[in-house]
Amino acid sequence: MIKNALFFLLLGVGVFFSSISQADPWKEMPSEQLEKTLSDKFHGGEYSSKGADSCLACHKKSDAVMALFDGVHGDMNNPQSPMAGLQCEACHGPMGKHNRGGKEPMISFGADSSLDAASQNSVCLGCHQSTELMSWHGSAHNLDEVACASCHKVHAAKDPAFDKLAINASCTACHTKEGADLHKRSSHPFKWDQMTCIDCHNPHGAPGEAALKQFSVNDTCFECHSEKRGPFLWEHAPVTENCANCHNPHGGVNESLTKARVPQLCQQCHADDGHGSRVDAGQSAFNAGKSCLNCHSQVHGSNHPAGKMLAR
């Protein structure tokens, strides 16, 4: 008798929780309908009178949720922090009837969110407005519908996007070709974390090409390689045009990150005219190692009066 009673009690509990799990029709909503529902909730403005306490009544057992209080977004002493204002609802939207068995949706972020990237990002951009973000709307990441939460982690003591030791891994998780180049024999010191991708690029967009912080490739390179800046009395055309004509900035298998070995690199522009450096020429004092650089060592430019051929 007791066993039967216990069986029906457990059965009733199972049915109860099953009904709750099925009482979330919004989890199956199309993105457009979900967005409209959330928009209506915002216009309704039914925020909880108890703020985060209402959320933590259910979510405090989640380590991922509680990690918020280890970072800047959960700092109640910072007036610019969401936790100092509407708290959880500042980002996740008005609670409404959500705490009554999860009957209403809340804004969620990340790969598991049913909202598109633009809707998620609009919440972040509500607070984060700065000169570094002024080009975001025209950036490749925004146009490719990359969500802020794809790179940034809010519920954490330290956002990995601001951790110098984690930035490169975060970028190369998507930019796999560039990630492979970083580990080639000739490269900038990325693999020792002495340089990061954001030393050159602004992931939130920039007016120049490839989201470079400087307006051009050359201006970016000259930030560190100032001795190549010039102006020179005798200039080398491909150098003044674009450093990337000869170099792969992410790394390569040739010396000095060059795209090809010398003389093949030079002969992409300089046709074989019987000069001693041609590939099929025999060894001589002028072409040992088949390298144009044996003589033309000042390939980035020369200020020597007799340096027209970039030899001195």
NORPE-V578812 format. One record per backbone hydrogen bond with DSSP energy under -1.0 kcal/mol. NH is the residue of the N-H (numbers start at 1). CO is the residue of the C=O. E is the energy in kcal/mol with one decimal. If there is no record, write none. Layout:
BEGIN
((NH/CO/E) (NH/CO/E))
END
This chain:
BEGIN
((5/1/-2.3) (6/2/-2.6) (7/3/-2.3) (8/4/-2.4) (9/5/-2.0) (10/6/-2.6) (11/7/-2.4) (12/8/-2.3) (13/9/-2.2) (14/10/-2.5) (15/11/-2.4) (16/12/-2.2) (17/13/-2.5) (18/14/-2.2) (19/15/-2.3) (20/16/-1.6) (21/17/-2.5) (22/18/-1.6) (23/20/-1.2) (27/24/-1.8) (28/25/-1.4) (34/30/-2.6) (35/31/-2.5) (36/32/-1.9) (37/33/-2.3) (38/34/-2.4) (39/35/-2.2) (40/36/-2.5) (41/37/-1.8) (42/38/-2.0) (43/39/-2.1) (44/40/-2.0) (45/41/-2.1) (47/45/-1.8) (53/50/-1.6) (54/51/-1.3) (56/52/-3.0) (57/53/-1.0) (58/55/-1.5) (59/55/-2.3) (60/56/-1.5) (62/59/-1.8) (66/62/-2.3) (67/63/-1.5) (68/65/-1.7) (69/66/-1.4) (70/67/-1.7) (71/68/-1.5) (75/72/-1.2) (78/75/-1.2) (81/78/-2.1) (83/73/-1.3) (84/81/-1.5) (85/82/-1.6) (87/82/-2.2) (89/86/-1.3) (90/87/-2.1) (91/88/-1.2) (92/88/-2.4) (93/89/-1.2) (96/46/-2.7) (98/95/-2.3) (100/97/-1.6) (101/99/-1.1) (102/98/-1.7) (107/92/-2.3) (113/110/-1.5) (120/116/-1.9) (121/117/-3.0) (122/118/-1.7) (124/120/-1.1) (125/121/-2.8) (127/124/-1.5) (128/124/-2.6) (129/127/-1.5) (133/130/-1.4) (134/131/-1.0) (136/133/-1.9) (139/136/-1.8) (143/139/-2.4) (144/140/-1.9) (145/142/-1.6) (146/141/-2.7) (150/147/-2.0) (151/148/-1.5) (152/148/-2.9) (156/154/-2.2) (162/159/-2.3) (163/160/-1.2) (166/163/-2.5) (167/163/-1.5) (170/166/-2.0) (171/167/-2.3) (172/168/-2.7) (174/171/-1.4) (175/171/-2.6) (176/174/-1.8) (179/175/-1.9) (180/176/-2.1) (181/177/-2.0) (182/178/-1.7) (183/180/-1.2) (184/181/-1.8) (186/252/-2.3) (190/188/-2.7) (193/190/-2.8) (194/189/-1.8) (199/196/-1.9) (200/197/-1.2) (201/197/-2.4) (202/211/-3.4) (205/202/-2.4) (212/209/-2.1) (213/200/-3.2) (220/216/-1.6) (221/217/-2.4) (222/218/-2.8) (224/221/-1.5) (225/221/-3.0) (226/224/-1.1) (228/225/-1.6) (229/226/-1.6) (234/302/-3.0) (239/236/-1.2) (240/236/-1.8) (241/237/-1.8) (242/238/-2.2) (245/242/-2.0) (246/243/-1.5) (247/243/-2.1) (248/257/-3.4) (251/248/-1.5) (252/186/-2.7) (257/254/-1.1) (258/255/-1.9) (259/246/-2.9) (265/261/-2.4) (267/263/-2.7) (269/266/-1.8) (270/266/-2.7) (278/275/-1.7) (281/278/-1.8) (290/287/-2.9) (294/291/-1.6) (295/292/-1.6) (296/292/-2.6) (297/295/-1.7) (298/310/-2.2) (301/298/-1.8) (302/234/-2.5) (307/304/-2.4) (310/307/-2.3))
END
